[in-house]
Amino acid sequence: SVRFSTMILFFLLLLPIFTQSSIQSAPQPGFNFDRNLARLSLEYAAASYADDPWPCLRNNNATLVLQVNVPCDAVRDKCWAIIVDAPQHIVVAFQGTSSRTQLITELVESITSPKHQVPGIGSVQRYFFVALESIAKPIAQKLDKLRDMYPEKSVLFTGHSLGGALASLAAAEYANATKIDPSKLYLVTFGQPRVGNYEYAQSVDRMVPNTWRIVHKLDLVAHVPYCVGLRTCSDFLNHSPYHHGTEVWFPNSMGDGDLYRVCDGTPLDEDASCSNGHLLYNIDDHLRYFDKHVSDYGIAGCPVDPPPPAAKRSATTARKRLTNYRSRRPALNRTLEDMSELEAVAMITEFAVARWARDYADYVWDWWHRKNETGSGFDDELIKPSW
């Protein structure tokens, strides 16, 4: 209709004003990017996917101190985490999304649920907050004991995918609750989704300055939930999802000799000239980091690639370990390789529309009910839609 077209045109004219970012570019504080530390962090992130992390840890002279896996969402998907005593660090690594149902649940919750306000930190996606709360207590207790035993060691939080989001929130909460020297605290994530709003991003940048957010090529998950903006991300008056930490973008396969870019351009933490400069993304780049299929690599025991002829034996052992794992858990899709992106988007949209429709119906019903009772539909206690 003409009226509808006029409304759309009016909105498009105002959108640049609403999405104009108030963010000022500034150099990201912290340490210089260390590729070796990033590669080591991936070993621990991969190890968190395994029922038995020991093979991965032995390769790096590290010891498993704690392994936690508990149901962490409405459909009883599990969240996994490990604490590792490494030569230079106490490592807390979180497992990434491990099943299709968990991915759908995670994205639906991110789209339809209001953010959760964390005192002193900012607002974060509710799914991440609830998931971390389910495993936080034993991790915090063990981490405190290890810090007392090894005060000279740094604390490294890491994770891939969902694990990166949990590592981000865990590092922020740990920094906020303790008096740890920021120079002793590190956060390195891989394919991490946006965790919270701009206030949260500022808090993490301030409390955990030694942060690197590594993105492989056109990784889809690193761009969800989608931020608000036309050609670049905006804080949108602190309502838009917004990344923290300096992105390190690998626009290639992440092999040993491949180049990368430290993205410290504008806007701060959401450099429009790096991965944000692309409009199309895919899931395949999310599954592989440093030329390793992260979950399979960890489940297989992080096999080292030795020279022939031992290479054949090593590859066979890794395949057997992976096959045995999958035969014991046939219902679990650890790799998401057979995930239909179209099917996932359709399911997410269906859930989101249903949630919005129900929420809006509750809003209208409440307004109508109050109007008939009081003669006015306006009331401070009126139920507000979650969106």
N, C-alpha and C positions, 0 to 999 in steps of 0.2 A: 504494500500500500504506500501512498505518498507520505502519509504520516510516519510510517516505519522508516522509509528511506531518509526522510528528513532527520529523524532521530539518530540514525547511523552516521549520517554526514556530520551532524553536530558533534557527536562523540569523537569522530576521527579528527575533527578540527581541534578539539580540546586535548586529545591524547598526548601530543607533544608537550603540552604544558604540564599535564599530570605526571608524565614520565621523565620530565627533566630532572636529572640527578643532582642532588646537593653534595655529592661526594667530591672531595678535592683529592687530586692525585698527590701522592707522597711516596718517597722511597720506603719499601717494605723493610722494617727492622729485622735483624736476625743474622744467622750465619750464612756464609757463602755455600751455595749448593754443592753437596758432596755426593758424587755419583756412587762411590763405593758404599757410603752409608745407605743410600737409597736402595742399592742392590741387596745389601744385607737385610734391610727392612723387609724387602719382598720375601726373603727366605722365611722370616718369622710369620709374615702374613699368610704365606702359603702353608706353613706348618699348622696353622690354626684350623685348616680345612680337614686335617687328618684325624682319624680315630686314634692313631698312634703317631704323635709328633716327633718321637725320638729320632728316627732316621734323619729328618731335616735338621734337628738341633745338633746331632753329633757332627754333622758336616761343618758346623760353625763353632765347635767347642763350647756349646751351650747346654744347660741343664734345665729340664722341665721341673717347675716348682708347683704349678697348679694348673689344672684343666677344669673348666666349668662348662656345662651344657645343660640348659634348662629351657622349658617352654617359655616363649616371650611375647606371644601375640594371641589374638582372639581365636585363631585356628590351630593353636598349639604347635606352631613351627618353633624350632629350637634356635637359640642363640648360643654360640660357642666362643670361648675366649681362653687364652693360655697366658700364664706368667712364666717368664724365662729368666734364668740367671745366666747372663752372657758375660764375656770377658770385660767389656767396658760399660755395659748397660744392664739395667733391669728392664726387661721388655714386657709390655702388655700388648698382646696382639689379638685382634678380633676377627672372627670368620665373616666372610661376606655372605650375600644372599645364596642360599643353597638349594632352593626348590622353586618351581614355578608358582606354587600357591603363596610362598613367602614373598616373592617379587610382586605379585598382584596385590596381596594384602598391604605390602609396604607402600606401593604407589597409590592405591585407593585411599589409604589413611592419610597420605601426604596431601592428596587433592581435596578430600572431603572434611577432614577434621581440623578444627582451629588449632593454632600453635599453642604450645605449652610454655608459660612464662617461668624461667628458671631465675630465682632471685640473684641479683648481682652479675648475671651473665647475658640474659636476653631471652628472646622467644625462639623455640626450636620446634621442628616437626614432632608431633605427638608420638608417632610410631617409634622414633629414635629414642625419645625420652623414656617411654614405657619399656622398650627393649633393654636399654641400659640399666634401668632400675631393677630389672629381674635378675641381673647377674652382678650388680655393683658391690654388694656387701662383702662377699668372700674375697673379691678382688682387692677392695680397699684394705681389708684386714691383713691380707698377705703382703700387699705392697708396703704397708706401714712397717711390718716386721723386717722385710728385706731392706728397706731404707735405713732402719736402725742398725742392721748388720753390716751394710755396705754404704756408708755415707758418702764415700768418694765416687760412687758410680752415678751416672746419669740415668734418668728414666726416659725410655723411648716408648711412645704409643704409636701403634701402626695397625693398618688393616686395609683390605681391598673391598671395594663396593660398599655394601651395608657396613662391613667391618671398618671402613674408613670413617663413616659417619659416627659410629659408636666410639671409635678411637678419638675423634675430634671432641665429642661431648665429654668423654671420660677425662681427657687431658685438661679441658677447660674447668670441669668441676674439681679435679684434683688440684689444679693451680689455685682455684678460688678458695679451697678449703684448707690448704696447707701454706707454709711459708717457704716452700722450695725456691731455691735460687733459679730464676728463669733460664740462666745459662746451663742449668743441669736438666732441663726439660726439653724433649724433642717430640715433634709430631710429624710423621711422614706417612702420607696416605696415597692410595692408588685407585683411580676411578671413583672418587668419593662424590656422592650426591651433595646438593646444597642442604645444609643442616638446619639453618635458622635464618633470622632476619638480619638486617644491617647492624643492629645493636649487638647481636651475637657475634657477627664477624669482627666488629671493632674490639669486643671483649677478648676474643681469641687472639687477635693480632697483638693486643696489649699484654695479655697474661702468658701467652705461649709464642713468643717472637720467633723461636727456632722451628718454624713450620714450613713444610713444602708439600704442595698438593700436586701429585704427578698425574698427568693425563696423557693417554696414548691415542694419538691421531684423532679419530672421530668418535671417541667413546661416548655412547649415548647417555649412560648413567651419570656422567660428570655434568650433565646439563639438566638434570631433573632434581626437584621440581623446577619448572621453567621460571625464569625471572621475568619481571615486568620491564618493558622497554621496546623501542622501535628498532634501532640498529645496535644498541648496546644495553647492558643491564643497568637498571636504576634502583635506588633504594626505595623509591615509591613511598615516601613518607614513612619509612621503616616497616612497610607491610610486605614488600616483595621478598621472596627467598633470595639470599645473597651469599656468595662464597666468602670464605676467609682464607688467609694465607696466600703466598705467592705461588701461582701455577708454574709448573715446569712442564712444558709441552714438547712431546716427541712426535713430530709429524711423519714418522716413518715406522719401521718395524721394531725399533728399540734394540737393534743389535749392538754388539760391542763398539763398533766404530761409528754408529749413527749419531747425528747431531741432535741437539735439543735447544730449546729457547727458554730462558728465564723471563717470565712474563711480568715485568714490573711497569708496564705502561698504564694508560688510562682506560676505564676507571680503575682505581686501586682494587686489587684482588679479582677483578673481572675484566682483565685486559682484552679489549675488543680485537686486538690484532693477533691473538693466539687461537685457541680452539673455539672461542666465542665468535670468531669471524666466519664460521661456517654455518650453514642452515640445515644441512642434512647430516645425520649421525647414524651409527649402526651399533649393534650389540657385539659383533665379532671383535672389534677393537677393545671392548671392555673386558673380554675374557683373557686377553693375552697382554702381559707386561714383561719387559726385558726378554722378549722372545720366548716366554714360557706361558703355557696355559695354566693360570695361577692355581685353580682348584685341583686339576689333574696332577700338576707338578707336586703339590703338597701331599695329596693322597698317595702318590707313587713313592714318596719318601725323598723328594728333592734330589733325584739321581744326578750325580756328577757325570759329565760327558768325558770319559777317559779315551785315550788313543786306542785304535784297534790292536789286538782282537778283543780286548776286554769290553769294548763298547757294545758288542752284540749281547754279551752276558748281562751287562747293566741294563740295557733297554728291555731285555726279556724279563728280568726281575721286576722292573718298574711296571711292565704291562701286566704281569701276574698279580702284583699287589693291587693294581687298579681294578682288574677283573674280579678278584676276590672280594674287594670292597663293594663293588656294584652288585655282585651276586648276593651279598648279605643284605643289601638294601635296595631291592629291585624297584621299589616305589619312589625312590628319591632321585630326582634329576639334579645331580650336583653341578653339571656344566651348563645347563640351560641351552645347549646347542640346538635342541629340537624345538625351542620356543618359537612360536609364530608371533612375530611382532604385531601383525595385523590383528590376530586373535587377542593378544594382550591389550592392545589399545581399545579394541571393542569392549572387552570385559571391564576395563578401567572406566571407559565412558559410560557404560551401562550402570555400573555401581555409583558413579559420581552423579549422574542425572537422577537416579532413584533417591540418593541422599538429599540432593538439592530440592527435589520435588517434595519429599516428605517434610523437609525443614521449612520450605516456603509455605506448605499447607498448614503446618503448625503455627507459623507466624500469622497467616491470614485468619485462621480460626481464632487465635488469641485476640487479634485486633477486633474482629467482628463481635466476639463474646463481650469484651470490655466495652465496646461502643454501645451495645444494647443495654448493658447494665448501668453504665455511668453517663452515657450520652456523649462520650468522647473516646476516640480510639487512641489517644496519645497518653502514655503513662510511662513513668521512669522505669517501671518494673516489667515493661513489655518484653516478651521473649524476643531475643535478637537471633537471626539466622547465623549459623556457624560460619558462613562464607562472608 
